[in-house]
Amino acid sequence: MERVLTPGETRAEAAAMLLGRLEDLVVAYASLPADERLEVLSRDADRITGEVARYLQAARHQITASPRR
């Protein structure tokens, strides 16, 4: 049986998820060769900002769904 998370744990989990996903994006783009990075970031700017917005919305939803302690 899975244990139920407390509100504080749920909020912390949402924040950790957001930071983890942002870290994944940073690592992916930081690993590009320096001479390609600007072009790729420019090309993918809409996708990157869309992903950040989606992750932020998911975290906000999870945080607002769980009351503060």
C-alpha positions as YAML, in Angstrom:
chain: A
units: angstrom
residues:
- id: 1
  name: MET
  ca: [0.00, 0.00, 0.00]
- id: 2
  name: GLU
  ca: [1.32, 3.42, -0.97]
- id: 3
  name: ARG
  ca: [1.55, 5.95, 1.79]
- id: 4
  name: VAL
  ca: [-0.29, 9.25, 1.34]
- id: 5
  name: LEU
  ca: [1.95, 12.28, 1.04]
- id: 6
  name: THR
  ca: [1.47, 15.16, 3.44]
- id: 7
  name: PRO
  ca: [0.67, 18.57, 1.93]
- id: 8
  name: GLY
  ca: [4.25, 19.72, 2.53]
- id: 9
  name: GLU
  ca: [5.64, 16.61, 0.83]
- id: 10
  name: THR
  ca: [3.31, 17.07, -2.13]
- id: 11
  name: ARG
  ca: [4.42, 20.69, -2.54]
- id: 12
  name: ALA
  ca: [8.08, 19.70, -2.23]
- id: 13
  name: GLU
  ca: [7.57, 16.92, -4.78]
- id: 14
  name: ALA
  ca: [6.02, 19.40, -7.24]
- id: 15
  name: ALA
  ca: [8.92, 21.82, -6.81]
- id: 16
  name: ALA
  ca: [11.46, 19.01, -7.20]
- id: 17
  name: MET
  ca: [9.71, 17.78, -10.36]
- id: 18
  name: LEU
  ca: [9.80, 21.28, -11.87]
- id: 19
  name: LEU
  ca: [13.48, 21.76, -11.05]
- id: 20
  name: GLY
  ca: [14.35, 18.30, -12.34]
- id: 21
  name: ARG
  ca: [12.65, 18.89, -15.67]
- id: 22
  name: LEU
  ca: [14.27, 22.30, -16.03]
- id: 23
  name: GLU
  ca: [17.63, 20.72, -15.24]
- id: 24
  name: ASP
  ca: [17.03, 18.15, -18.00]
- id: 25
  name: LEU
  ca: [16.48, 20.98, -20.49]
- id: 26
  name: VAL
  ca: [19.55, 22.89, -19.30]
- id: 27
  name: VAL
  ca: [21.75, 19.81, -19.51]
- id: 28
  name: ALA
  ca: [20.47, 18.94, -22.98]
- id: 29
  name: TYR
  ca: [21.18, 22.37, -24.39]
- id: 30
  name: ALA
  ca: [24.39, 22.99, -22.43]
- id: 31
  name: SER
  ca: [25.84, 19.79, -23.88]
- id: 32
  name: LEU
  ca: [25.61, 21.18, -27.40]
- id: 33
  name: PRO
  ca: [28.85, 22.33, -28.98]
- id: 34
  name: ALA
  ca: [29.32, 26.04, -28.26]
- id: 35
  name: ASP
  ca: [29.39, 26.93, -31.95]
- id: 36
  name: GLU
  ca: [25.94, 25.31, -32.47]
- id: 37
  name: ARG
  ca: [24.25, 26.37, -29.24]
- id: 38
  name: LEU
  ca: [22.97, 29.81, -30.31]
- id: 39
  name: GLU
  ca: [21.49, 28.48, -33.55]
- id: 40
  name: VAL
  ca: [19.78, 25.55, -31.82]
- id: 41
  name: LEU
  ca: [18.45, 27.71, -28.97]
- id: 42
  name: SER
  ca: [17.08, 30.20, -31.48]
- id: 43
  name: ARG
  ca: [15.48, 27.43, -33.53]
- id: 44
  name: ASP
  ca: [13.99, 25.70, -30.47]
- id: 45
  name: ALA
  ca: [13.01, 28.81, -28.48]
- id: 46
  name: ASP
  ca: [9.25, 28.27, -28.85]
- id: 47
  name: ARG
  ca: [9.54, 24.61, -27.87]
- id: 48
  name: ILE
  ca: [11.76, 25.40, -24.89]
- id: 49
  name: THR
  ca: [9.51, 28.14, -23.53]
- id: 50
  name: GLY
  ca: [6.47, 25.94, -24.16]
- id: 51
  name: GLU
  ca: [8.04, 23.09, -22.19]
- id: 52
  name: VAL
  ca: [8.94, 25.44, -19.33]
- id: 53
  name: ALA
  ca: [5.38, 26.82, -19.29]
- id: 54
  name: ARG
  ca: [3.92, 23.29, -19.29]
- id: 55
  name: TYR
  ca: [6.17, 22.14, -16.44]
- id: 56
  name: LEU
  ca: [5.41, 25.29, -14.46]
- id: 57
  name: GLN
  ca: [1.66, 24.86, -14.95]
- id: 58
  name: ALA
  ca: [1.81, 21.23, -13.81]
- id: 59
  name: ALA
  ca: [3.80, 22.19, -10.71]
- id: 60
  name: ARG
  ca: [1.45, 25.08, -9.92]
- id: 61
  name: HIS
  ca: [-1.55, 22.78, -10.24]
- id: 62
  name: GLN
  ca: [0.00, 20.23, -7.89]
- id: 63
  name: ILE
  ca: [1.02, 22.93, -5.41]
- id: 64
  name: THR
  ca: [-2.37, 24.66, -5.36]
- id: 65
  name: ALA
  ca: [-4.11, 21.31, -5.00]
- id: 66
  name: SER
  ca: [-2.24, 20.67, -1.75]
- id: 67
  name: PRO
  ca: [-2.74, 23.06, 1.16]
- id: 68
  name: ARG
  ca: [0.22, 24.56, 2.97]
- id: 69
  name: ARG
  ca: [1.07, 23.20, 6.36]
...
